[in-house]
């Protein structure tokens, strides 16, 4: 198990990870007044509980004011950010779930195996069952005395409840733009390189003007922002594997360590050192 803070009441972010449960990661912020994110997205599914106070929640083109008792959900690729509201204190727990693991659970629950991950339409909810369930799951995960079977069972049980309450199998799926998907896949595969717009356009068979306009509309960020975001996701994996921060900055394609440090904190509201532990 890997923790990078010993005191969950600290204003610093607290991360929980366990090598025996590689499909799930947890994060806690006890005092979010100085926690600010740039718009970003993840390759995994994210779900969080606001445990105290209020904050602003940006999801795509919408902005919401949320408060204690709210559960927020971010599909893989959803552009989002949560930031302080008028310097008011707020706190939260967040869980990051491997998309392949959650997709497999969806198939077990009767979703078509012909499709990949089935995205959620809800951006947030005040469902008291899901809120209390998420809090309980978090407490089980960070309990060093709890057995792995207990933790695994609690995760399956909770996310089954999430699917059944928020994502019924009749929910329509967003129409896929295959050319834009190819552009995104090219960026993912070459994220550590110095990419040129022409190369992305060639891979997607799209003109530069269409790609720039349609990509942002489809993914909620420009191709460059998507690239930087993907580099940060790459860096997270490297840091979890114990790589040195300077080496990760270089491997991820950043010009220097200072640039990497700034960008990482903008995306995760934590320094690479805090995240690495």
GIFEN-V829629 format. One record per pair of residues at least 6 apart in sequence whose ideal C-beta (glycine too) atoms are under 7 Angstrom apart, sorted by the first residue. I is the first residue (numbers start at 1). J is the second residue. D is the distance in whole Angstrom. If there is no record, write none. Layout:
I:J:D  I:J:D
This chain:
1:17:7  1:18:4  2:17:4  2:277:5  3:15:7  3:16:6  3:277:6  4:15:5  4:274:6  4:275:7  4:276:7  4:277:3  5:12:5  5:13:7  5:14:4  8:14:5  8:28:6  8:30:6  9:30:5  10:30:7  11:30:7  11:31:4  12:274:6  13:27:6  13:29:6  13:269:7  13:270:4  13:274:6  14:27:7  14:28:4  15:25:7  15:27:5  15:275:6  15:277:7  16:26:4  16:141:6  16:142:5  17:25:5  17:240:7  20:148:5  21:148:7  21:151:6  21:152:7  23:97:7  23:98:4  23:101:4  24:95:6  24:97:6  24:155:6  25:96:4  26:93:7  26:94:7  26:95:5  26:138:6  26:141:6  26:142:7  27:94:5  28:93:5  29:35:5  29:91:6  29:92:6  30:91:5  31:89:6  31:91:7  32:55:6  32:84:6  32:90:5  32:91:6  32:92:7  33:84:5  33:87:6  33:89:6  35:84:7  35:269:4  36:83:5  36:84:7  36:269:6  37:81:4  37:82:6  37:83:6  37:266:7  37:267:7  37:269:5  38:81:7  38:266:4  38:267:6  39:58:7  39:79:5  39:81:5  39:221:7  40:79:7  40:81:7  40:229:5  40:267:5  41:77:5  41:78:6  41:79:5  41:80:7  41:229:6  42:74:7  42:76:6  42:96:7  42:233:7  43:76:5  43:99:7  43:233:5  44:76:6  44:96:5  44:97:6  44:98:6  44:99:5  45:75:6  45:76:6  45:97:5  45:99:6  45:102:5  46:74:4  46:94:6  46:96:5  47:71:7  47:73:5  47:95:5  47:134:7  48:72:5  48:92:5  48:93:6  48:94:4  48:95:7  49:71:6  49:92:6  49:93:5  49:131:6  49:134:5  49:135:6  50:66:6  50:67:6  50:68:5  50:69:7  50:70:5  50:90:7  50:92:5  51:68:6  51:91:5  51:92:6  51:93:6  52:68:5  52:89:7  52:90:6  52:91:5  53:67:7  53:68:6  53:88:6  53:89:5  53:90:3  53:91:6  54:65:6  54:66:7  54:67:4  54:85:5  54:88:6  54:90:6  55:66:6  55:82:5  55:83:6  55:84:6  55:85:5  55:90:5  56:63:6  56:65:6  56:83:5  56:85:5  57:64:5  57:66:5  57:72:6  57:82:5  57:124:6  58:80:6  58:81:4  59:78:7  59:80:5  59:123:4  60:78:7  60:79:6  60:220:5  64:124:6  65:85:7  66:72:7  66:124:6  69:126:6  69:131:6  70:124:5  70:126:6  71:124:6  71:125:5  71:127:6  71:130:5  71:131:5  71:134:6  72:124:5  73:120:5  73:122:6  73:123:6  73:124:7  74:80:5  75:119:4  75:120:6  76:99:5  76:117:6  77:219:6  79:220:3  79:221:5  84:90:7  93:134:7  93:135:7  93:138:5  95:138:7  99:117:5  102:117:7  102:159:6  103:116:6  103:117:5  105:156:7  105:159:6  105:160:7  106:118:5  106:163:6  107:113:5  109:160:7  109:163:5  110:169:6  111:118:5  111:169:6  115:173:7  118:167:6  118:173:7  119:174:7  120:166:6  120:167:5  121:171:6  122:166:5  125:166:7  127:165:6  129:161:7  129:165:7  130:161:7  130:162:6  130:165:6  133:158:5  133:161:6  134:158:7  137:154:5  137:155:6  137:158:5  140:146:5  140:150:6  140:151:6  140:154:5  141:151:6  177:218:6  179:204:5  179:205:6  179:206:5  180:204:7  180:214:6  180:215:6  180:218:5  182:203:6  182:204:5  183:200:5  183:203:6  183:204:4  183:206:7  183:211:6  183:215:6  183:223:7  184:219:7  184:226:7  186:200:6  186:203:4  186:204:7  187:195:7  187:200:6  187:223:6  187:226:6  187:227:5  187:230:6  188:230:6  191:227:6  191:230:4  191:231:5  191:234:6  191:253:7  192:231:7  192:234:7  192:251:6  192:252:6  192:253:4  193:253:6  195:227:6  197:208:6  200:211:7  200:223:6  201:207:7  201:208:5  201:211:6  204:211:6  211:223:7  212:222:7  212:223:7  215:222:7  215:223:5  216:222:5  219:226:6  221:229:7  228:263:6  229:267:7  231:252:5  231:253:5  231:254:7  232:263:7  232:264:6  232:267:5  234:252:5  235:248:5  235:252:5  235:264:6  236:275:7  238:248:4  238:251:6  239:248:6  239:272:6  239:275:6  239:276:4  245:257:7  245:272:5  245:273:6  245:276:7  246:257:5  248:272:7  249:256:7  249:257:4  249:260:4  252:260:7  254:260:4  254:263:7  261:271:6  261:272:6  264:271:7  264:272:5  265:271:6  268:275:6
